[in-house]
Amino acid sequence: MSPLALVGVGAFLVAGGVVGVRMLWLYARTRRSPELLLGLGLLGSGAVGVALEIAVRQTHQVGEDSPWAMFALTLVPDYLGAASLALFGWRVFLGRERWGTGVAILVVLGLAGCATGELLSGQWVHYLDGKTSSGPWIPLGLAMRGLVPALLSALALRSHRMMRRRMRIGLAEPLVANRVLLWGVATLCSALAHAVATVHRCLHGAPMEAHLWAVGLVSLAGLLAAGALALAFFPPRAYERWVESRR
């Protein structure tokens, strides 16, 4: 990975990993599903998934005959993380909507279908060996995993808009509304990064390292997402006072 990509992607992985661990620690105390789903989602789609991918690259020779166990160690955490985030969005934002359950089921089934397609096609090895991929499964898998943060962002921004209306009559807290907004920004940036990766795979069939425009866009999205996550879950006191002052 190029130094430019490391800046943004690394910042996002660190922020997501810290928040994910914090959510799992909170789940150990509360035993509530949103904390568990969010923690598993951020870790699976971020730090844990990337760490396992790096470990496989360093310890195994990747080729067309690579065992399925490599797939399980590299892409399965990412898919499980995306499924956890989708269920988190359903649990938090759509728990009272009848159609929300149907959407959550469709997203999870779509993720399972893309994971199966990537596995059976054998194209998944090109995430690891850097060679040009062919066929639709890698772009479809990237797009499906990118759909999850896009939906989360839409739900969060929709919820923030409703909370702003309630704030005017004192029925919503500014800090809570601001954290929902920041979560929406973070997931939107993640969705944009997936969109860039998907478009690049469709155009070139290869990893992004060879093209500065793609690396730069993903790095910028990662930096913005990391900043939004940090403010949402670890806001400085000065920032909280600023948000409160705008009540």
Backbone as a ProteinNet text record, in pm:
[ID]
protein_1_A
[PRIMARY]
MSPLALVGVGAFLVAGGVVGVRMLWLYARTRRSPELLLGLGLLGSGAVGVALEIAVRQTHQVGEDSPWAMFALTLVPDYLGAASLALFGWRVFLGRERWGTGVAILVVLGLAGCATGELLSGQWVHYLDGKTSSGPWIPLGLAMRGLVPALLSALALRSHRMMRRRMRIGLAEPLVANRVLLWGVATLCSALAHAVATVHRCLHGAPMEAHLWAVGLVSLAGLLAAGALALAFFPPRAYERWVESRR
[TERTIARY]
84.7	0	87.6	52.3	133.9	124.6	227.3	222.8	100.4	56	-62.4	-186.2	-200.8	-315.7	-306.4	-184.7	-166.6	-215	-199.1	-238.4	-387.4	-470.2	-613.9	-671.9	-634.5	-688.2	-640.4	-512.8	-460.1	-533.8	-562.4	-636.4	-775.1	-841	-975.2	-972	-871.1	-861.3	-836.5	-750	-722.5	-847.7	-914.5	-1035.6	-1144	-1167.1	-1268.8	-1234.8	-1105	-1064.1	-1084.1	-1047.4	-1064.1	-1212	-1294.9	-1438	-1497.4	-1452.7	-1503.5	-1473.2	-1350.1	-1313.3	-1395	-1413.9	-1492.9	-1636.5	-1694	-1831.3	-1842	-1743.8	-1748.1	-1730.2	-1646.1	-1630.6	-1761	-1829.5	-1958	-2062.1	-2057.6	-2150.9	-2131.8	-2007.4	-1981.1	-2052.7	-2080.6	-2149.7	-2300.3	-2344.8	-2487.2	-2561.4	-2488.3	-2548.7	-2659.2	-2638.9	-2736.4	-2682	-2770	-2727	-2665.7	-2711.3	-2648	-2497.9	-2456	-2312.7	-2235.9	-2291	-2225.2	-2214.2	-2323.7	-2324.2	-2230.5	-2229.9	-2142.7	-1995.9	-1964.6	-1826.4	-1777.5	-1858.4	-1819.6	-1810.1	-1900.9	-1899.6	-1775.9	-1740.4	-1623.6	-1494.5	-1484.6	-1362.3	-1352.3	-1463.3	-1459.3	-1432.6	-1496.3	-1476.5	-1349.8	-1285.2	-1167.4	-1044.7	-1007.5	-876.8	-852.8	-949.6	-929	-917.2	-1007.7	-1002.3	-872.3	-825.4	-700.5	-581.4	-581.1	-470.7	-459.4	-572.8	-569.5	-522.4	-565.3	-521	-369.4	-315.7	-170.1	-97.6	-152.3	-88.9	-86.9	-195.7	-200.1	-99.1	-90.8	4.8	148.3	179.1	315.8	354.9	259.6	292.4	257.9	185.3	144.3	173.2	200.9	215.6	77.6	30	-105.3	-103.8	-196.5	-207.4	-346.9	-366.8	-499.1	-545.2	-449.8	-485.4	-488	-497.9	-499.9	-619.4	-601.8	-713	-819.9	-939.8	-1051.6	-1029.8	-941.5	-914.2	-861.7	-786.9	-737.9	-854.5	-956.1	-1075.5	-1142.6	-1150.6	-1213.6	-1139	-1007.3	-928.4	-925.4	-951.2	-936.6	-1070.7	-1158.6	-1282.4	-1398.3	-1401.1	-1514.8	-1529.6	-1420.1	-1439.1	-1500.8	-1461.7	-1516.6	-1666	-1705.2	-1847.5	-1927.9	-1873.1	-1943.2	-1954.2	-1848.8	-1854.2	-1962.4	-1972.1	-2076.7	-2215	-2232.4	-2361.9	-2395.8	-2296.3	-2319.3	-2361.2	-2294.9	-2332.3	-2472.9	-2509	-2644.9	-2747.9	-2721.4	-2813.2	-2814.8	-2699.9	-2696.4	-2787.9	-2779	-2865.4	-3012.4	-3046.6	-3185.9	-3228.9	-3142.5	-3178	-3196	-3110.4	-3110.5	-3207.7	-3208.5	-3284	-3416.9	-3429.9	-3549.3	-3624.2	-3593.5	-3655.7	-3806.8	-3860.7	-4005.5	-4071.8	-3995	-4048.9	-4071.1	-4191.5	-4219.9	-4134.3	-4110.6	-4033.3	-3885.1	-3841.9	-3700.4	-3647	-3728.5	-3684.8	-3660.9	-3748.1	-3730.6	-3604.2	-3575.7	-3452.8	-3330	-3329.8	-3215.6	-3193.5	-3301.5	-3288.9	-3232.7	-3281.5	-3232.8	-3084.1	-3041.1	-2899.7	-2812	-2851.8	-2772.4	-2768.1	-2880.6	-2880.3	-2793.8	-2796	-2710.4	-2562.8	-2526	-2387.4	-2347.6	-2436.8	-2407.3	-2391.8	-2477.1	-2467.5	-2337.9	-2297.1	-2172.3	-2051.5	-2053.7	-1943.6	-1931.9	-2045.7	-2045	-1994.8	-2040.2	-1995.8	-1846	-1791.3	-1647.3	-1569.1	-1619.4	-1550.5	-1548.3	-1663	-1672.1	-1602.8	-1598	-1532.2	-1380.7	-1326.2	-1181.7	-1114.5	-1193.2	-1134.6	-1087.5	-1129.9	-1094.3	-943.5	-869.1	-723.7	-657.5	-724.5	-662.6	-668.6	-741.2	-725	-585.4	-531.1	-406.5	-284.1	-296.6	-177.9	-156.9	-254	-237.8	-256.4	-296.3	-313.6	-451.6	-465.4	-590.7	-699.4	-816.3	-929.1	-1018.8	-1104.5	-1200.3	-1335	-1438.9	-1572.2	-1633.1	-1758.5	-1831.8	-1820.7	-1764.1	-1784.5	-1709.5	-1587.2	-1515.9	-1584.8	-1619.7	-1694.8	-1828.8	-1898.5	-2026.5	-2007.6	-1904.3	-1878	-1843.5	-1758.5	-1723.6	-1845.9	-1928.6	-2048.1	-2145.9	-2161.2	-2255.1	-2207	-2076.5	-2023.2	-2027.6	-2018.8	-2030.8	-2173.7	-2270.3	-2411.2	-2446.6	-2383.3	-2416.1	-2387.3	-2263.6	-2243.3	-2326.4	-2358.1	-2444	-2582.9	-2638	-2768.5	-2761.6	-2654.2	-2638.2	-2632.5	-2562.1	-2552.9	-2689.6	-2763.5	-2896.3	-2988.2	-2983.1	-3066.6	-3026	-2893.8	-2846.8	-2883	-2863.1	-2895.3	-3045.8	-3123.4	-3269.3	-3307.2	-3245.9	-3273.5	-3229.3	-3114.2	-3066.8	-3162.6	-3217.8	-3313.2	-3435.9	-3485	-3600.2	-3563.3	-3442.1	-3399.5	-3384.3	-3341.9	-3329.8	-3464.8	-3570.3	-3704.1	-3744.3	-3709.5	-3744.3	-3662	-3539.7	-3456.2	-3520.4	-3595.3	-3655.9	-3757.1	-3813.5	-3911.6	-3859.6	-3729.1	-3666.4	-3685	-3715.2	-3738.1	-3619.1	-3507.8	-3388.5	-3265	-3163.5	-3038.9	-2946.4	-2886.4	-2795.8	-2677.3	-2620.5	-2504.6	-2540.2	-2655.3	-2699.1	-2723.2	-2791.9	-2818.3	-2687.9	-2590.4	-2462.9	-2388.3	-2395.4	-2327.6	-2392.9	-2523.2	-2591.3	-2545.8	-2532.5	-2484.2	-2341.8	-2253.7	-2116.2	-2109.5	-2193.4	-2198.9	-2243.1	-2338.5	-2381.2	-2269.6	-2190.1	-2076.3	-1970.9	-1940.6	-1838.8	-1878.8	-2003.2	-2047.2	-2058.7	-2094.3	-2096.9	-1957.4	-1856.7	-1718.9	-1674.6	-1713.4	-1682	-1748.8	-1873.2	-1943.4	-1874.7	-1827.2	-1756.8	-1627.3	-1556	-1432.7	-1462.5	-1569	-1608.2	-1648	-1715.3	-1755.7	-1634.4	-1531.5	-1409.7	-1343.6	-1335.1	-1274.5	-1353.2	-1486.1	-1569.8	-1551	-1554.5	-1536.9	-1398.7	-1297.6	-1162.4	-1152	-1213.5	-1211.6	-1283.7	-1394.4	-1467.4	-1385.4	-1310.4	-1232.7	-1103	-1034.3	-899.2	-882.9	-972.8	-962	-843.8	-780.8	-658.2	-669	-579.8	-579	-553.2	-583.1	-579.4	-439.7	-340.7	-210.2	-145.7	-184.9	-121.3	-178	-284.7	-349.7	-366.6	-300.4	-296.8	-433.5	-517.2	-648.3	-732.6	-728.7	-807.9	-752.7	-621.1	-559.2	-586.2	-575.3	-597.3	-740.4	-838.6	-978.3	-1010.3	-959	-983.9	-915.6	-794.1	-723.2	-796.2	-844.2	-920.2	-1048.1	-1119.6	-1241.7	-1210.6	-1098.5	-1059.8	-1028.4	-960.3	-929	-1055.8	-1147.2	-1272.3	-1354.9	-1360	-1435.3	-1372.7	-1239.3	-1171.4	-1199	-1193.9	-1221.9	-1364.2	-1460.2	-1600	-1621.9	-1559.8	-1572.9	-1513.4	-1396.1	-1330.7	-1416.5	-1474.9	-1560.1	-1689.6	-1740.5	-1866.1	-1850.1	-1738.8	-1724.3	-1625.4	-1537.3	-1441	-1434.3	-1547.6	-1548.7	-1473.4	-1386.4	-1322.8	-1428.5	-1397.2	-1492.7	-1521.6	-1419	-1440.2	-1538.9	-1531.5	-1624.8	-1767.6	-1781.4	-1913.8	-1973.8	-1890.2	-1940.9	-1985.2	-1910.1	-1947.7	-2081.4	-2102.5	-2229.7	-2344.1	-2322.6	-2426.4	-2458.3	-2356.3	-2377.6	-2466.1	-2477.8	-2559	-2702.2	-2739.5	-2875.1	-2977
-120	0	124.1	222.2	341.4	427.1	513.3	601.7	691.5	737.8	823.3	749.3	623.7	545.5	514.4	491.3	458.1	570.3	694.9	808.2	804	800	803.3	671.5	563	431.7	392.7	420.9	389	464.2	593.1	671.7	614.3	573.1	516.5	383.5	300	170.4	187.3	282.7	305.6	355.9	455.7	510.5	404.7	330.2	225.7	114.5	78.6	-24.9	16.5	141	189.6	195	246.8	254.2	113.9	22.1	-114	-183.1	-168.9	-228.4	-165.3	-34.7	32.5	-18.1	-41	-91.1	-232.2	-317.6	-452.2	-449.3	-359.5	-343.3	-295.1	-204.5	-155.5	-267.5	-351.4	-462.8	-559.4	-577.7	-666.3	-617.5	-487.6	-431.3	-426.3	-391.4	-367.9	-490	-576.8	-693	-652.6	-537.8	-492.7	-515.3	-551.1	-589.5	-475.5	-349	-246.4	-232.1	-235.8	-224.3	-342.1	-462.4	-581.2	-573.4	-539.8	-535	-426.9	-310.7	-203	-239.4	-297.7	-337.8	-441	-546.3	-649.7	-592.9	-501.9	-444.4	-361.9	-273.7	-188.2	-268.4	-369.2	-449.5	-542.7	-607.8	-700.2	-630.1	-515.5	-440.6	-356.9	-348.5	-262.9	-333.9	-308.1	-347.4	-498	-577.6	-722.8	-780.4	-739.4	-788.7	-754.3	-631	-589.4	-661.8	-678.9	-749.2	-893.1	-961.2	-1098.6	-1103.7	-1007.2	-1003.6	-985	-894.3	-872.8	-999.1	-1066.6	-1188.9	-1297.1	-1311.4	-1411.9	-1378.5	-1251.3	-1211.7	-1240.9	-1220	-1235.4	-1381.4	-1467.6	-1604.8	-1709.5	-1673.5	-1771.1	-1720.3	-1813.7	-1782.8	-1790.1	-1677.2	-1670.3	-1708	-1794.1	-1833.9	-1883.9	-1926.6	-1972.9	-2094.4	-2173.2	-2292.4	-2267	-2140.2	-2107.6	-2173.3	-2229.3	-2297.2	-2199	-2251.6	-2167.4	-2109	-2170.5	-2115.4	-1973	-1940.4	-1803.5	-1708.1	-1755.9	-1673.9	-1645.9	-1751.2	-1736.4	-1636.3	-1630.4	-1541	-1397.9	-1379.9	-1246.4	-1177	-1239.1	-1171.3	-1197.3	-1312.2	-1342.6	-1239.8	-1195.5	-1091.3	-963.4	-926.9	-806.4	-822.2	-937.7	-961.7	-970.8	-1039.7	-1047.9	-910.4	-829.1	-693.3	-611.1	-624.3	-551.4	-598.4	-730	-781.5	-730.7	-725.1	-673.6	-527	-447.3	-306	-289.7	-376.5	-370.1	-401.2	-501.4	-535	-425.6	-361.1	-247.1	-135.4	-104.6	-1	-35.5	-162.1	-205.2	-193.2	-237.5	-238	-96.7	-3.7	130.8	223.9	219.8	318.6	267	135.4	81.9	-18.3	-22.7	-121.7	-110.6	10.1	30	33.2	16	18.3	-125.2	-153.6	-289.2	-326.7	-230.1	-261.3	-273.2	-226.4	-232.2	-373.3	-464.9	-603.8	-663.7	-632.8	-682.4	-630.1	-501	-442.7	-510.4	-530	-593.8	-735	-811	-947.6	-946.7	-854.7	-847.5	-812.3	-719.3	-680.1	-796.4	-865.9	-979.4	-1090.3	-1119	-1219.6	-1176.1	-1047.7	-997.4	-1013.4	-985.8	-1004.8	-1151.5	-1240.2	-1383	-1429.6	-1379	-1417	-1370.2	-1246.6	-1194.4	-1269.6	-1301.3	-1378.1	-1514.2	-1580.4	-1710.9	-1699.8	-1596.5	-1576.6	-1552.7	-1469.3	-1444.4	-1571.7	-1649.3	-1772	-1871.6	-1897.5	-1998.2	-1954.9	-1822.8	-1774.5	-1784.3	-1784.3	-1787	-1652.3	-1549.9	-1418.4	-1349.2	-1396.5	-1331	-1328.2	-1420.9	-1423	-1296.6	-1226.2	-1106.3	-986	-997.4	-898	-909.2	-1029.7	-1057.7	-1054.8	-1105.3	-1112.9	-989.4	-896.9	-772.6	-785.3	-903.6	-922.8	-873	-858.1	-808.7	-914.3	-872.7	-964.1	-957.2	-1056.6	-1059.6	-1102.7	-1077.4	-1115.7	-1011.7	-1033.8	-932	-942.5	-1051.3	-1078	-984.2	-946.2	-852.4	-715.7	-656.7	-530.3	-542.7	-654.9	-673.4	-683	-756.7	-768.5	-635.1	-556.4	-424.4	-333.7	-339	-254.5	-293.8	-423.6	-469.1	-428.8	-442.4	-400.5	-248.9	-176.2	-31.3	16.1	-70.3	-34.1	-20.4	-101.4	-98.9	37.5	93.4	227	333.9	315.8	413.6	415.3	296.6	289.4	344.7	311	363	515.2	571.3	716.8	778.6	720	772.7	766.9	657	643.2	742.1	759.5	851.4	995.3	1035.3	1172.9	1197	1094.7	1106.4	1123.8	1046.8	1059.2	1194.6	1244.4	1375.1	1485.2	1475.2	1577.1	1580.2	1463.9	1459.4	1511.4	1481.3	1528.6	1679.7	1738.6	1884.6	1951	1892.7	1948.1	1939	1827.7	1810.6	1901.9	1934.1	2023.4	2160	2203.9	2336.8	2349.3	2235	2239.3	2165	2141.7	2085.2	1936.8	1861	1716.5	1633.4	1698.1	1624.2	1698.8	1623.6	1681.4	1715.7	1836.8	1874.8	1780.4	1733.9	1645.3	1512.8	1459.2	1333.4	1352.7	1462.1	1489.8	1507.6	1574.6	1595.4	1464.3	1373.5	1244.2	1160.4	1169.9	1101.2	1158.7	1291	1355.6	1309.6	1305.8	1264.1	1118.6	1033.7	894.2	888.6	972.3	977.6	1022.1	1118.9	1165.5	1055.6	988.1	882.3	769.3	725	615.8	660.8	786.6	838.1	835.2	875.8	871.8	728.4	635.2	495	445.3	485.5	446	503.9	627.7	689.4	615.8	572.4	496.3	365	297.2	173.4	202.6	315.2	350.2	371.1	439.2	459.9	325.4	236.6	105.1	24.6	34.7	-39.3	13.5	145.4	205.6	171.5	176.1	144.9	0	-92.9	-233.3	-251.6	-180.5	-190.6	-136.6	-29.8	32.2	-42.5	-87	-140.3	-285.5	-334.5	-471.9	-499.3	-395.6	-410.8	-327.6	-351.6	-269.2	-122.6	-34.6	109.5	169.8	95.5	154.3	218.4	171.1	221.8	356	403.5	525.9	622.5	736.1	832.9	889.3	909.9	969.5	881	749.7	658.6	651.3	641.2	634.3	762.8	876.1	1003.4	1019	979.3	990.7	899.4	776.5	683.4	732.1	784.8	835.7	954.7	1046.3	1160.8	1115.2	1020.6	968.8	904	831.3	768.6	869.3	977.3	1081.8	1147.8	1180.3	1243.6	1149.7	1022.9	926	910.4	904.8	891.3	1011.9	1131.9	1252.1	1254.7	1213	1211.5	1108.2	990.8	888.5	936.9	1000.9	1049	1153.3	1245.2	1347.5	1288.2	1184.1	1124.8	1045.9	972.4	883.3	933.4	1025.8	1081.6	1233.1	1302.1	1446.6	1523.5	1616.9	1703.7	1790.1	1827.6	1908.2	2040.5	2099.3	2225.6	2207.5	2094.3	2067.9	2051.6	1982.9	1965.6	2100.2	2188.5	2321.3	2398.5	2383.9	2452.8	2403	2271	2215.1	2265.4	2265.1	2310.5	2457.9	2537.9	2681.1	2712.6	2617.3	2638.2	2589.7	2559.6	2512.3	2617.4
0	0	0	-83.1	-95.8	29.5	52.5	170.1	172.1	54.2	49.2	98.6	56.5	101.3	249.5	296.6	438.4	529.8	485.4	569.3	599.8	495.4	515.9	562.8	494.1	530.6	669.7	700.7	833.4	942.9	919.3	1018.8	1040.8	933.5	946.4	1020.2	990.3	1057.2	1206.4	1241.7	1384	1455.2	1395.1	1457.4	1469.3	1361	1365.3	1463	1470.8	1565.1	1708.9	1740.8	1878.4	1915.5	1825	1852.9	1863.1	1775.6	1780.2	1911.4	1959.8	2088.1	2200.4	2193	2297	2298.2	2180	2174	2231.4	2203	2259.6	2410.9	2459.1	2603.7	2665.8	2596.8	2646.7	2643.9	2539.6	2531.9	2648.7	2692.6	2806.2	2931.3	2937.1	3053.2	3032.3	2911.2	2887.6	2833.5	2759.2	2693.5	2596.6	2528.5	2431.1	2290.4	2199	2064.7	1982.6	1991	1907.2	1931.5	2058.4	2087.5	2029.7	2040.8	1986.3	1834.7	1768.6	1622.2	1569.5	1634.6	1589.6	1611.6	1726.9	1752.8	1653.6	1629.6	1533.6	1392.4	1358.7	1225.2	1197.8	1291.2	1271.5	1270.9	1355.6	1360.4	1239.5	1203.7	1091	959.8	937.8	813.6	815	929.9	941.6	990.1	1114.6	1165.3	1160.5	1205.2	1209	1068.2	979.6	842.7	773.5	789.5	725.4	787.3	918.9	985	935.3	921.1	870.8	725.7	645.3	505.3	496.5	577.5	577.9	623.2	723.9	774	666.8	591.5	484.8	375.8	339.3	236.2	276.7	403.3	450.8	472.2	497.1	536.3	432	325.6	225.6	84.4	-2.8	-144.4	-208.5	-255.8	-309.5	-456.1	-496.9	-636	-667	-791.3	-833.6	-753	-699.6	-624.1	-473	-432.2	-290.1	-222.2	-104.6	-36.4	8.3	25.7	66.8	205.3	283.1	416.3	406.5	300.1	280.9	259.2	186.5	166.2	300.7	383.6	514.2	601.3	587.3	671.3	618.8	491.4	433.1	407.3	328.3	291.3	386.8	451.8	540.3	652.3	720.4	822.4	766.6	644.1	582.3	556.4	503.2	477.2	607.2	706.9	835.3	901.4	886.9	939.8	872.4	739.3	667	709.8	728.6	773.1	913.2	1001.3	1136.9	1133.4	1048	1037.5	981	885.8	830.8	939.1	1022.4	1130.9	1237.8	1259.4	1351.3	1301.3	1172.3	1116.6	1130.2	1105.7	1121.9	1267.4	1358	1500.8	1556	1514.2	1571.6	1499.6	1366	1290	1235.3	1219.7	1154.1	1240.9	1370	1456.5	1463.3	1441.1	1448.8	1311	1207	1071.4	1022.7	975.1	929.1	808.2	720	600.6	630.2	748.7	781.7	789.5	842.4	852.2	714.2	620.7	484.3	419.9	441.1	386	445.2	577.4	643.1	589.8	570.5	518.9	377.2	294.1	156.2	151.4	236.3	237.3	281.7	387.9	437.1	332.4	266.6	160.2	42.9	9	-97.6	-65.4	59.6	102	93.5	138.3	132.6	-12.3	-100.9	-241.1	-306.1	-276	-332.8	-277.7	-149.1	-90.6	-156.4	-178.1	-244.3	-387.7	-458.9	-596.1	-605.9	-516.9	-518.3	-487.6	-392.7	-354.7	-469.9	-530.6	-635.4	-764.2	-789.2	-911.2	-903.5	-780.9	-764.9	-785.3	-819.2	-845.8	-718.4	-603.5	-477.5	-453.8	-515.3	-492.8	-545.6	-637	-695.7	-602.6	-489.8	-384.1	-322.9	-323.1	-253.3	-343.8	-466.8	-553.4	-639.8	-640.5	-715.9	-864.7	-914	-1058.1	-1101.7	-1233.9	-1289.9	-1274.9	-1229.4	-1214	-1336.3	-1349.7	-1459.4	-1404.9	-1482.1	-1437.5	-1345.1	-1309.1	-1233.2	-1082.2	-1027.7	-885.9	-793.4	-827.1	-739.5	-738	-855.4	-848.5	-776.4	-797.6	-728.8	-577.5	-535.5	-393.2	-330.3	-397.8	-346.9	-339.7	-443.7	-446.4	-336.3	-313.1	-210.4	-72.2	-48.3	81.4	96.6	-14.3	-9	8.7	-28.9	-11.4	135.8	221.1	364.3	426.4	416.2	473.6	405	276.1	209.3	272.8	300	365.9	508.4	580.1	716.1	715.6	619.2	611.1	583.7	490.1	459.5	581.3	655.7	775	883.8	902.7	1005.8	971.7	846.5	807.8	813.6	781.3	795.9	942.3	1029.5	1172.4	1225.6	1178	1222.9	1182.1	1062.1	1016.8	1107.5	1148.4	1238.7	1377.8	1423.8	1555.7	1558.1	1447.7	1442.7	1463.6	1408.4	1427.7	1574.7	1637.8	1779.1	1869.2	1826.9	1907	1924.5	1825.4	1831.4	1944.5	1984.7	2094.7	2217.1	2220.7	2339.7	2359	2252.4	2264.5	2217.5	2186	2143.9	2192.1	2229.5	2278.6	2162.8	2162.9	2055	2039.2	2150	2141	2075.7	2110	2048.9	1899.6	1865.4	1724.3	1647.1	1708	1641.3	1619.6	1715.1	1700.5	1590.9	1579.2	1469.4	1335.4	1329.1	1207.1	1173.4	1273.4	1250.5	1204.6	1261.5	1216.2	1069.7	1033.1	894.2	801.2	844.5	763	750.1	860.6	858.5	764.5	773.2	686.6	541.1	518.3	381.3	320.2	395.6	346.2	316.9	402	378	250.1	228.8	106.8	-17.5	-7.6	-121.5	-152	-47.1	-68.4	-140.6	-100.2	-168.8	-314.2	-335.9	-472.3	-561.6	-510	-587.8	-620.3	-519.5	-541.8	-645	-638.9	-734.2	-875.7	-890.6	-1023.8	-1079.2	-994	-1040.5	-1087	-1013.9	-1055.8	-1188.3	-1207.4	-1333.6	-1450.5	-1426.9	-1533.6	-1563.2	-1456.7	-1474	-1429.7	-1345.9	-1300	-1209.9	-1158.7	-1080.2	-953.3	-854.9	-733.6	-765.7	-672.1	-696.4	-689.6	-638.9	-612.2	-734.9	-853.9	-975.3	-1020.9	-960.5	-1007.4	-889.9	-901.3	-791.7	-761	-861.4	-837	-745.9	-769.2	-687	-544.9	-532.6	-401.1	-322.3	-390.2	-323.4	-273.6	-355.2	-314.6	-196.2	-200.7	-90.8	36.5	22.9	140	201.8	118.3	169.2	238.7	178.4	240.9	375.5	382.1	508.2	616	580	677.9	731	640.4	683.6	771.3	733.9	814.7	952.4	958.6	1088	1176	1118.9	1196.6	1249.1	1165.2	1209.1	1319.6	1306.9	1411.2	1543.4	1534.7	1656.1	1727	1651.6	1712.7	1767.6	1701.5	1745.8	1875	1888	2002.1	2106.9	2069.8	2165.6	2150.4	2166	2141.2	2249.9	2211.8	2312.2	2382	2502	2578.8	2508.6	2447	2376.2	2261.8	2193.2	2083.7	2137.6	2250.4	2309.1	2348.8	2404.7	2442.2	2319.3	2210	2085.7	2034.1	2038	1992.1	2082.2	2212	2304.4	2284.6	2249.6	2233.2	2112.2	2020.4	1900.8	1919.8	2043.4	2072.4	2027.4
[MASK]
+++++++++++++++++++++++++++++++++++++++++++++++++++++++++++++++++++++++++++++++++++++++++++++++++++++++++++++++++++++++++++++++++++++++++++++++++++++++++++++++++++++++++++++++++++++++++++++++++++++++++++++++++++++++++++++++++++++++++++++++++++++++

